[in-house]
Amino acid sequence: MSITRILLVEDDLNLSKELKQQLQNEGFEVENVYDGNTAEQLINENKYDIILADINIPGQNGYELVKGIRQQQNTVPTIIITAFDEIDDKLQGFDCGADDYITKPFFFKELLARIKAILKRSDHHTGAELIVHSDMIIDARKREVKRRDELIRLTSREYEILLMLADANGQPVSKKDILTKVWGTSFSANTNTIEVFINLLRNKIDKNFEPKLIRTRIGCGYYIGEH
């Protein structure tokens, strides 16, 4: 069984040292750096399973780092560490492509739970390996999405939401259900977060294709269908 590799980007030396030790105690392989530019270089040269990035780091900040990762078509799961507790700050992180966030100060067991949740996502799907809606094909085994044979790059969180909608077979899925299943019961953000992710998905899944597949049923939720 391979060891999970984590890149920790945190400029608080004491916190970085403490988190690295705690993560290593849990069996993870951890590399820690203190600025966004060094982190970007390492990400381009190495393969990591998860990236933990503080927002306020020297060089490019956490938002810029995650956005750059996604622009390189890299779908490595990322968790943003932030001292900001405003919903707009968190939504900005999601808009850049982050999969999750955690607000300082936090208990290590909460961070560990979020890491484990991300690692377990690939095992959650128990339905068909291939899901087809119109010209969209979801390969659940490979965690790949295509439209007209064009591979569409999704973040881990975007993929989980799309898979949940696809598994519903045209029935609407409420924002509350998406929050509970994809983020877990401990997630405290409001449903604006889901609207952000649905918009991100529509830009990738529907913007350059017809028919549009991700639809809204007012008062009920979101579903996949041609009408």
KOLKEVEX-698694 format. One line per 4 residues: their letters; for each residue z, y, x of N, C-alpha, C. Coordinates in steps of 0.2 Angstrom, whole numbers, plus 2048, in hexadecimal, padded with zeros to 3 digits. Example, Ala and Ser with C-alpha at 12.3 -4.5 7.8 and 13.67 -1.06 7.14 Angstrom:
2
as	827/7E4/842/827/7EA/83E/827/7F0/842; 823/7F5/840/824/7FB/844/827/800/840
// end
This chain:
227
msit	800/7FA/804/800/800/800/800/806/804; 7FB/80B/803/7FB/811/807/800/816/806; 802/81A/80B/807/81F/80A/804/825/807; 807/828/803/805/82E/800/806/834/805
rill	800/838/806/801/83D/80B/801/844/807; 806/848/809/807/84E/806/807/854/80B; 803/859/809/803/85F/80D/807/864/809; 80C/867/80D/811/86B/80A/810/872/80E
vedd	80E/877/80A/80D/87E/80C/812/883/80A; 817/884/80E/81D/888/80C/81F/88C/812; 820/893/812/821/897/817/829/898/818; 82D/895/813/834/895/814/836/88F/819
lnls	838/891/81F/839/88B/824/83E/886/821; 844/889/81F/849/885/81D/847/880/817; 844/883/812/842/880/80C/83C/87A/80E; 838/87C/812/833/878/815/836/872/818
kelk	83A/873/81D/83E/86E/820/841/869/81C; 845/86C/817/849/868/812/844/864/80E; 83F/867/80B/83B/863/807/837/85D/80A; 835/85F/811/832/85A/815/836/854/816
qqlq	83C/855/817/841/850/818/842/84C/812; 843/84F/80C/844/84C/806/83E/847/804; 838/84A/805/832/846/803/831/840/808; 833/841/80E/832/83C/813/837/836/811
negf	83D/838/80F/842/833/80C/840/82F/806; 83B/832/803/838/82E/7FD/832/82A/7FF; 831/82A/805/82B/826/807/824/829/808; 824/830/807/81E/834/808/81D/836/80F
even	816/836/811/814/839/817/813/841/816; 817/845/81A/816/84C/818/814/850/81F; 810/855/81E/80E/859/823/80F/860/820; 813/864/824/815/86B/821/812/870/825
vydg	80F/876/822/80C/87B/825/80F/882/822; 80E/887/825/812/88D/822/80D/893/820; 806/892/820/802/897/81E/7FC/894/81B; 7F8/898/817/7F3/895/813/7ED/894/817
ntae	7EB/898/81D/7E6/897/821/7E6/890/824; 7EC/88F/827/7ED/888/82B/7EC/882/826; 7EF/883/820/7EE/87E/81B/7E7/87D/819; 7E3/882/818/7DC/881/816/7D8/87D/81C
qlin	7DA/87E/822/7D7/87B/828/7D9/873/827; 7DF/872/826/7E1/86B/826/7DE/867/820; 7DE/86B/81A/7DB/868/814/7D3/866/816; 7D0/86A/819/7C9/869/81B/7C8/863/820
enky	7CD/862/824/7CD/85D/829/7D0/856/827; 7D4/856/822/7D8/850/820/7D8/84F/819; 7DA/849/817/7DB/847/810/7E2/846/80E; 7E4/84A/809/7EB/84A/806/7EB/847/7FF
diil	7F0/844/7FD/7F1/842/7F6/7F3/847/7F2; 7F8/84C/7F4/7FA/851/7F0/7FB/857/7F5; 7FA/85D/7F2/7FC/863/7F6/801/867/7F2; 807/869/7F6/80C/86D/7F3/80B/874/7F6
adin	80A/879/7F2/808/880/7F6/80C/885/7F2; 810/889/7F6/814/88F/7F4/80E/895/7F3; 810/899/7EE/80B/89F/7ED/80B/8A4/7F2; 811/8A6/7F4/812/8AB/7F9/813/8A9/800
ipgq	80D/8A7/803/80C/8A5/809/808/8AA/80D; 809/8AA/814/805/8AE/818/7FD/8AC/818; 7F9/8B0/81A/7F2/8AF/81A/7F0/8AF/813; 7EB/8AA/811/7E9/8AA/80A/7EF/8A7/806
ngye	7F1/8AA/800/7F6/8A8/7FC/7F5/8A1/7F9; 7FA/89F/7F5/7F9/898/7F2/7F3/898/7ED; 7F3/89D/7E9/7ED/89E/7E4/7E6/89D/7E7; 7E6/8A1/7ED/7DF/8A1/7F0/7DE/89A/7F4
lvkg	7E3/897/7F6/7E3/891/7F9/7E0/88B/7F4; 7E3/88B/7EE/7E1/886/7E9/7DA/888/7E7; 7D9/88E/7E6/7D2/890/7E3/7CD/88E/7E9; 7CE/88F/7EF/7C9/88D/7F4/7C8/885/7F4
irqq	7CE/881/7F3/7CD/87A/7F3/7C9/878/7EE; 7C9/87B/7E8/7C5/879/7E2/7BE/87B/7E3; 7BD/881/7E7/7B6/883/7E8/7B2/87E/7ED; 7B6/87A/7F1/7B4/875/7F5/7B3/86F/7F2
qntv	7B4/86F/7EB/7B3/869/7E7/7B8/863/7E9; 7BE/866/7EB/7C3/861/7ED/7C8/861/7E7; 7C9/85B/7E5/7CD/85A/7DF/7D4/857/7E0; 7D7/858/7E6/7DD/856/7E8/7E2/859/7E4
ptii	7E7/855/7E1/7EC/859/7DC/7F0/85E/7E0; 7F2/863/7DD/7F6/868/7E0/7FB/86B/7DB; 801/86C/7DE/807/86F/7DB/809/875/7DE; 809/87A/7DA/80B/881/7DD/812/882/7DC
itaf	815/884/7E2/81C/886/7E2/81D/88E/7E1; 820/890/7DC/820/897/7DB/827/89A/7D9; 828/8A0/7DC/82F/8A3/7DA/82E/8A7/7D3; 828/8A8/7D1/826/8AB/7CB/827/8A7/7C5
deid	82A/8A9/7BF/82B/8A5/7B9/827/8A8/7B3; 823/8AD/7B5/81F/8AF/7AF/819/8AB/7AD; 818/8AA/7A7/812/8A6/7A5/80C/8A8/7A8; 80A/8AE/7A9/804/8B1/7AB/803/8AE/7B3
dklq	808/8AE/7B6/808/8AC/7BD/806/8A4/7BE; 809/8A1/7B9/808/899/7B9/801/898/7B7; 7FE/89C/7B2/7F8/89B/7AF/7F2/89D/7B4; 7F4/8A2/7B9/7F0/8A4/7BE/7EF/89E/7C3
gfdc	7F4/89A/7C4/7F4/894/7C8/7F0/88F/7C5; 7F1/88E/7BF/7EC/889/7BC/7E5/88B/7BC; 7E4/891/7BB/7DD/894/7BB/7DA/893/7C2; 7DE/893/7C7/7DB/892/7CE/7DA/88A/7CF
gadd	7DC/886/7CB/7DB/87F/7CC/7E1/87B/7CD; 7E7/87E/7CD/7ED/87A/7CE/7EF/875/7C9; 7F2/86F/7CA/7F3/86A/7C5/7FA/86B/7C2; 7FF/86E/7C6/805/86F/7C3/809/874/7C7
yitk	80F/876/7C5/813/87C/7C9/81A/87A/7C8; 81E/87D/7CC/825/87C/7CC/828/882/7CE; 82D/885/7CB/830/88B/7CC/836/88B/7D0; 837/88F/7D5/83D/88F/7D9/842/893/7D5
pfff	849/891/7D6/84B/88C/7DA/84A/885/7D6; 849/880/7D9/848/879/7D5/84C/874/7D9; 84E/86F/7D5/851/869/7D7/84B/864/7DA; 84D/861/7E0/848/85D/7E3/846/857/7DE
kell	84A/855/7DA/848/84F/7D5/843/851/7D0; 843/858/7CF/83E/85A/7CA/837/85A/7CE; 837/85D/7D4/830/85D/7D8/82E/855/7D9; 833/851/7DA/831/84A/7DB/82E/847/7D5
arik	831/849/7CF/82E/846/7C9/827/849/7C8; 826/84F/7C9/81F/851/7C8/81A/84E/7CD; 81C/84D/7D3/818/849/7D8/816/842/7D5; 81B/83F/7D3/81A/838/7D1/816/838/7CB
ailk	817/83D/7C6/812/83D/7C0/80B/83E/7C2; 80A/842/7C7/803/843/7C9/800/83C/7CC; 804/839/7D0/802/833/7D3/801/82D/7CE; 804/82D/7C9/804/828/7C4/7FE/829/7BF
rsdh	7FB/82F/7BF/7F6/830/7BA/7F0/82C/7BA; 7EE/82A/7C0/7E8/825/7C0/7EA/81E/7BD; 7F0/81D/7BC/7F2/816/7B8/7F3/817/7B1; 7F3/81D/7AE/7F5/81E/7A7/7EF/81C/7A2
htga	7E9/81C/7A4/7E4/81A/79F/7E3/813/79E; 7E4/811/798/7E3/809/797/7DE/808/792; 7D9/80D/791/7D4/80C/78C/7CE/809/790; 7C8/80B/78D/7C2/808/790/7C0/80C/797
eliv	7BD/808/79B/7BC/80B/7A2/7B6/810/7A2; 7B2/80F/79D/7AC/814/79C/7AD/817/795; 7AD/81E/795/7AE/821/78E/7A7/826/78E; 7A4/825/788/79D/829/788/79E/82D/782
hsdm	79C/833/782/79C/838/77D/795/83C/77E; 790/83B/77A/78A/83E/77B/787/83C/782; 786/841/786/783/840/78D/789/841/792; 78F/841/790/795/841/794/798/83A/795
iida	798/838/79C/79B/831/79D/7A2/832/7A1; 7A7/82F/79F/7AD/82F/7A3/7AF/828/7A6; 7AF/828/7AC/7B0/822/7AF/7B8/822/7B1; 7BC/81E/7AD/7C3/81F/7AE/7C5/81B/7B4
rkre	7C2/816/7B6/7C4/812/7BC/7C3/817/7C2; 7BD/81A/7C3/7BC/81F/7C8/7BF/826/7C7; 7C1/827/7C1/7C3/82E/7BF/7BD/833/7C0; 7B7/831/7BE/7B2/836/7BF/7AF/838/7B8
vkrr	7AC/83E/7B8/7A9/840/7B2/7A2/843/7B3; 79D/841/7AF/796/843/7B0/793/845/7AA; 78F/84A/7AA/78A/84C/7A5/783/84C/7A7; 77F/848/7A4/778/847/7A6/778/845/7AD
deli	77C/840/7AF/77C/83E/7B6/77F/843/7BB; 781/849/7B9/784/84E/7BE/78B/84D/7BE; 78E/84C/7C4/795/84B/7C5/798/852/7C4; 79E/852/7C0/7A1/858/7BE/7A8/857/7C2
rlts	7AA/85C/7C6/7B0/85C/7CA/7B6/85E/7C5; 7BB/85B/7C4/7C1/85D/7C0/7C7/85C/7C4; 7CC/861/7C3/7D2/860/7C6/7D6/85A/7C3; 7DB/857/7C5/7DF/852/7C2/7E1/854/7BB
reye	7E3/85A/7BA/7E6/85C/7B4/7E0/85C/7AF; 7DB/85F/7B1/7D5/860/7AC/7D2/859/7AA; 7D2/854/7AF/7D0/84E/7AD/7D4/84A/7A8; 7DB/84B/7A9/7E0/848/7A4/7DF/84B/79D
illm	7DE/851/79D/7DD/854/796/7D6/851/793; 7D1/851/797/7CA/84F/794/7CB/848/792; 7CE/844/796/7CF/83D/795/7D3/83C/78E; 7D8/840/78D/7DC/83F/787/7D8/841/781
lada	7D4/846/782/7CF/848/77C/7CA/842/77B; 7C7/840/780/7C2/83A/780/7C5/834/77C; 7CB/833/77E/7CE/82D/77B/7D0/82D/774; 7D0/834/771/7D2/835/76A/7CC/833/766
ngqp	7C6/832/768/7C0/830/764/7BF/835/75F; 7BF/83B/760/7BC/840/75C/7C2/843/757; 7C8/840/758/7CE/843/754/7D1/849/758; 7D3/84E/755/7D6/854/758/7DD/852/75C
vskk	7DE/855/762/7E4/854/765/7E7/85B/766; 7ED/85B/764/7F1/862/763/7F3/864/76A; 7F4/86A/76B/7F7/86D/771/7FD/86A/773; 802/869/76E/808/866/770/807/85F/773
dilt	803/85B/770/802/854/772/7FF/854/779; 7FB/859/77B/7F8/85A/782/7FD/85B/787; 802/860/785/807/862/789/80C/85C/78B; 80D/859/785/812/853/786/80F/84E/78A
kvwg	809/84C/789/806/846/78C/804/848/794; 801/84D/795/7FE/84F/79B/803/852/7A0; 808/856/79D/80D/85A/7A1/814/856/7A1; 815/853/79B/81B/850/79B/820/854/797
tsfs	825/852/794/82A/855/790/82E/85B/793; 82E/85B/79A/832/860/79E/82E/866/79E; 827/866/79D/823/86C/79E/825/871/799; 826/878/79B/829/87D/797/824/882/795
antn	81E/882/797/81A/888/796/817/887/78F; 815/88D/78C/812/88D/785/80B/88A/785; 808/88A/77F/802/887/77E/7FC/88B/781; 7FD/891/783/7F8/895/786/7F5/891/78C
tiev	7FA/88D/790/7F8/889/795/7F2/885/793; 7F2/881/78E/7ED/87D/78B/7E7/881/78A; 7E7/887/787/7E1/88A/786/7DD/88C/78D; 7E1/88D/792/7DE/88F/799/7DB/889/79B
finl	7DE/883/79A/7DB/87D/79D/7D5/87B/799; 7D5/87C/792/7CF/87A/78E/7C9/87F/790; 7CB/885/791/7C5/88A/794/7C2/887/79A; 7C7/885/79F/7C4/883/7A5/7C0/87C/7A4
lrnk	7C2/878/7A0/7BE/872/79E/7B7/874/79B; 7B7/878/796/7B1/87A/793/7AC/87D/798; 7AF/881/79D/7AA/884/7A2/7A7/87F/7A6; 7AA/879/7A7/7A8/874/7AB/7A4/86F/7A7
idkn	7A6/86D/7A1/7A3/868/79D/79D/86A/799; 79E/870/796/79A/872/791/795/878/793; 797/87C/798/794/883/799/78C/882/79B; 78B/87D/79F/784/87C/7A1/780/876/79D
fepk	783/874/798/780/86E/794/780/86F/78D; 77C/86B/789/77C/86B/782/77B/863/780; 77F/861/77B/783/865/776/78A/867/779; 78D/86C/777/794/86D/779/798/868/776
lirt	79D/865/77A/7A1/860/778/7A8/861/777; 7AB/866/77A/7B2/867/779/7B3/86C/773; 7B6/86A/76E/7B6/86E/768/7BD/86F/765; 7BE/875/761/7C5/876/75F/7C4/875/757
rigc	7CA/872/755/7CB/872/74D/7D1/876/74C; 7D0/87C/749/7D5/881/748/7DB/87E/744; 7E1/87F/747/7E7/87C/744/7E9/875/746; 7E4/872/749/7E5/86A/74B/7E5/869/752
gyyi	7E0/86C/756/7E0/86B/75D/7D9/86B/760; 7D8/867/765/7D1/866/768/7CE/85F/768; 7C8/85E/768/7C5/858/767/7BE/858/76B; 7BB/852/76C/7B5/851/76F/7B0/84F/76A
geh	7AB/853/769/7A6/851/764/7A0/856/764; 79A/854/761/794/858/761/794/85D/75B; 799/85D/757/799/861/751/7A0/863/74F
// end
